[in-house]
Structures are given as C-alpha cells and as structure tokens.
Amino acid sequence: MVIARQVKIMSEKQNDAQMDTEKQFFERQLVVFMIGAEEFGVDINDVREIIKMEDVTVIPGTDDYILGVINLRGKIIVVIDLAKKVGLEVKEKDKNTRVLVTEIEGNTIGMVVDNCNEVLRITGDKIEPAPSTITQKINADYIQGVGVLDKRLLILVDLGKVIESKDIEHITHVTEQQSGNAETGDAGKTKDTAKYAGAKKKVLIVDDSTMMRGTIKSYIDTSKYDILEAADGEQAVAKVKSEEPAIVLLDIKMPNLDGIGALKKIKEIKPKTIVIMETSVYEEETKKQCIDLGAADYLKKPISKKQLEDALKTA
C-alpha cells in the first residue's frame, strides 16, 4: 500500500511538471484595456480595430447597455457600454475613451472602454483561475482567468460570452432597423440569423487544463462553430452522447480516461464524429495508433491558430 501510494504521488508530480511545461508553450497576445480601476485583456484575434469614441445616434427603446449606433466607413454598427454590460461602474466618456470593434456571430459590434493603449504577450504559466474577489463583481462565465504580471492583475475576458444569444438577437434587430436594408443584410445579419445559428457545427474541446481549453477556444471562430468543453475523457464521452458534436479536439494525456481510451469509445458510439488528437509529446507509434482507431489528425502542442483553422477546414 505504501509503495502504491508513493507511485501515485510520483505520477501526480510528473503530471504537474508536464502541465507546467506545456503552459509555458502557450503564448497569448492580448489587447489590454481599462474599465474604471480594473485592467482587462482580450485575445488580439478578437479585436478587429480600436477607434476613438464618436458621436453615437441614440436608439429609443433599446436596452440600457446599448449606447446607439455609429457609421463605421459606411457600415452601421451597434455600440455598447462594456462597463454597464458586465456590471461595473460607468465612467463619464472623455478623450481617453476607446471603442473596441469586434465581430461576434457575424455581427460587427463596438464595445466602449475607458482606455486602451497596450498590446502584450503572456504565457500560460502566468494565467491563473480568477479569485472570488473578481467573480463577485463580474459574472464568472465572462472570465477565462487572470494574468499575473509582477504587480498587475489582468482579467481575461471572453467577449463571445459577454454578448449572449439574446443580446445578439437584439443587436441584430437594431442594426437591421438602422441600416434600412434588413432583407439583404448589408449591415450585419438578417432575419435568417436564428435559422442559421442552429446550423453551426459543434466542436468539443477536451483537455484537463482550463487554460489550454481557453487558449484553443480563443482560436475558433464562434460565428461558425458552437463550442463545448470537457475536462477529461469520461466527460468527453458523455458530451458526445448528449450533445453529438461534429468535431472533437482531444488531448491524449488526461486523468480518469485518457485520450486514446476516449477515442475508442467515441468511435464506438458515434463513428462519424471527426476526432483530432492533440499531444505535447509527438510519437509516430502513438500517431499511427490514433489514426488506426479513426482519428482524423494528430497535432503536436503548442498548436497555432493557423494549424487549428486548417485542421477544422479539412474536418
């Protein structure tokens, strides 16, 4: 019993060490902005451009977080107050106010922040779960974690979670009304939004690291894919049964049920499911085993956004 316990402890230490090494591989480039005294970071791929605050045309009858619309180079876009949307104190707009222009589910949206003047890089080992002092103020669903840099604490937000489906419907409606061209959809999505939203493919990200899942998720275009998550092989198998994802991004080394075991079960349950394996240790023998079991691809970490996009295109 003592020996077995020692072996288990050694195995756990090896897994922790391997995870720490993997974290250092994952580097994210962030756009940093301020809301009040809080400092936030979003993936640079989620921000199309940053513009100065413009005069906004107010639209009566909209939710209070919607400031109105602006004309951005001939395209009508809705502008929202991000502080109000996430529940923080709203500051008076001044010369430092900026608008982050992003695209969510095919809609171009402007998000007003108090200041935005920095882009920085951060590695995965500097990202930690958000403490309760943060999640008590901001909905935990919006937060991917916190970046710890010397004396700075960056709250990493997922803009796709901040703007929910009901918000998108409202924003789409406002955009269509103001564009005067709802049938062609030149200023955003049309009335067919709801119809086509259900046609998006589901992608299941399976990794025991929350940070890894968040990084991979940030690489995926949410206007094309609905994203699901699982923390181990057993959860993955359960999600395949209940949610029937079209594509599974499956890590190999995980607790409870590893990636290869999960791959076998997934292919037994849903043979047509496309499974893309991920590993930090590339081994030809393991690759051959995965392909023989039905995996569509075998990627080595760290995975770049382009690698993932290419893999999803062929899936």
VENMO-V293875 format. One record per run of one state. SS is the DSSP state (helix for helix, strand for strand, loop for the rest). FROM is the first residue (numbers start at 1). TO is the last residue. If there is no record, write none. Layout:
BEGIN
<<SS:FROM:TO> <SS:FROM:TO>>
END
This chain:
BEGIN
<<loop:1:1> <helix:2:25> <loop:26:26> <strand:27:35> <loop:36:37> <strand:38:43> <helix:44:46> <loop:47:48> <strand:49:52> <loop:53:56> <strand:57:57> <loop:58:65> <strand:66:72> <loop:73:74> <strand:75:81> <helix:82:86> <loop:87:97> <strand:98:104> <loop:105:106> <strand:107:113> <loop:114:114> <strand:115:123> <helix:124:126> <strand:127:128> <loop:129:131> <helix:132:135> <loop:136:139> <helix:140:142> <strand:143:149> <loop:150:151> <strand:152:157> <loop:158:158> <helix:159:162> <loop:163:164> <helix:165:179> <loop:180:192> <helix:193:197> <loop:198:200> <strand:201:206> <loop:207:209> <helix:210:218> <loop:219:224> <strand:225:230> <loop:231:232> <helix:233:243> <loop:244:246> <strand:247:251> <loop:252:258> <helix:259:269> <loop:270:273> <strand:274:279> <loop:280:283> <helix:284:292> <loop:293:296> <strand:297:300> <loop:301:304> <helix:305:314> <loop:315:315>>
END
